């Protein structure tokens, strides 16, 4: 009776130890994922608060959209998407020019960006996305 009780107890303790180790490693992975998600949400909220655009003018004749970066961080000119009457028209952007700079990929706060489009803008509703910002205007 002595050896069988000892062996059974040892088996139970080993099983408990293995179960506890499995639970702890799963908990650790969950904590890591939660921390990364919280960091992402925090960074995204900072980006949203630092970015802002405003459409200044839509010229249907010249097919241009003038907008200003009202945020506090730079935006990428190639990251600007245009929706015209509910249709994504980013592939119709013929030229991206920052006033005073020319063709550049960086759009700093306070600078005006002019997009030249290959589609008609007369009498349309235009929605422009840049980074995490969006702005709508009727042309």
N, C-alpha and C positions, 0 to 999 in steps of 0.2 A: 504494500500500500504506500510506502514512503516514496519509492522512486516514481511511481505513476502519478502521484499528486505533484511532485516536483517537476516532472516533465510537462504535465498539463499546465501548470502555472507558468513555466518558462515559455511554452507555446503561446499562451494567452498574452503574456507581457510583450513578446516579440510581435504579435499581431497588433496589439494596441500601439506599440511604437511605430510600426510601419503605417498604420492608419493615421496617426497623429502627424507623421512626417509628410504624408500625402496631403492632408488638410492644410498644413502650414505652407507648403509650396504653392498650393492653389490660392490661398489667401494672399500670399506675397505677390503672385502674378496679378491678382485682381487689384491690389493696392497700386501696383505700378501702372496698370492701364487707367485707373481712375486719376492718378496724378498727371499722366500725360494728357488726358481729356480735359482736366481743369486748366492745365497750362495752355492748351489750344484755345479753349473758350476765352481765357483771359487775353491772349494775344489777339484773337479775332475782335474782341470788344475794343481793344486799344486801336486796332486798324480802323474800325468803323468810326470811332470818335475822331480820328486824325484825318480822315479822308472826306472830301466833299467837292462836288462839282456843280456848276450852274451854267445852264445854256443861256448865252447872251443873244444869239440871233440865228435864225434859220433863213437862209436866202434860197428860195426855190428856183430862181432864175440861174444863179451861179452854182447851184447845188452844193452849197457849203453850210456847215454847222460850226458856229463859233461858240466856244465854251471856256470858262475860266476855272482853274483849280482853286477852290475856296478852302481847302483843307490845310493842314500843317505838315503834310508829308508829300514827298514826290510820288508821282504816278508814272507808270510806263505807258507811253503812247500806243504801243502795240497791244496793250491790254484793254483797249477801248472797244466796246461792242455797241452797235447801233441797231435798234429795232424800229422799223418804219411801218406804221399801220399794222402792228402785230407780227411782222415778218422780220426775222433776223437778217440784217443786211451788212454784217461785218465784212463779208468778202467783197462788197461793193465800195469799200473805202479806197479811193484812188490815191489820196495823198494825205499825210498828217504833218502839219507845219505848226511849230510853236512860234508865235510872233516874236521877233527880235532874235531868234535863235536859228530858225530854219528847220530842216529835217533832222530831228533828234529822237532818241528813244526815251528821253527823260523829260517829264513835264513837272516843273517845280511849282510850289504854291505861289499864287498871284499871277502866274503866266497864262496867256490865252492860247488855246489850241484851236486850230481851224482844220476841220475834216472836209475834204472834197470828195463827194460821192459820185458813183456811176449810175445812180438811180434818181428818179424825180422826187423832189421834196415839197413841191407846191401842193398846198392844201392837205398836208399829211400830219399825223401825230407821230412825233419822234421821241423815243426813249433811249437814253444813252447810259451805259454802264461803264464805270471806270473803277477798277479795284473793287472795293466793297460799297461804292456809292452809285446812286442812280438818280437821274433827273429826266423829267418829261416836259415836253413843250409841243404846242400845236404850231405847225408851220404854215 
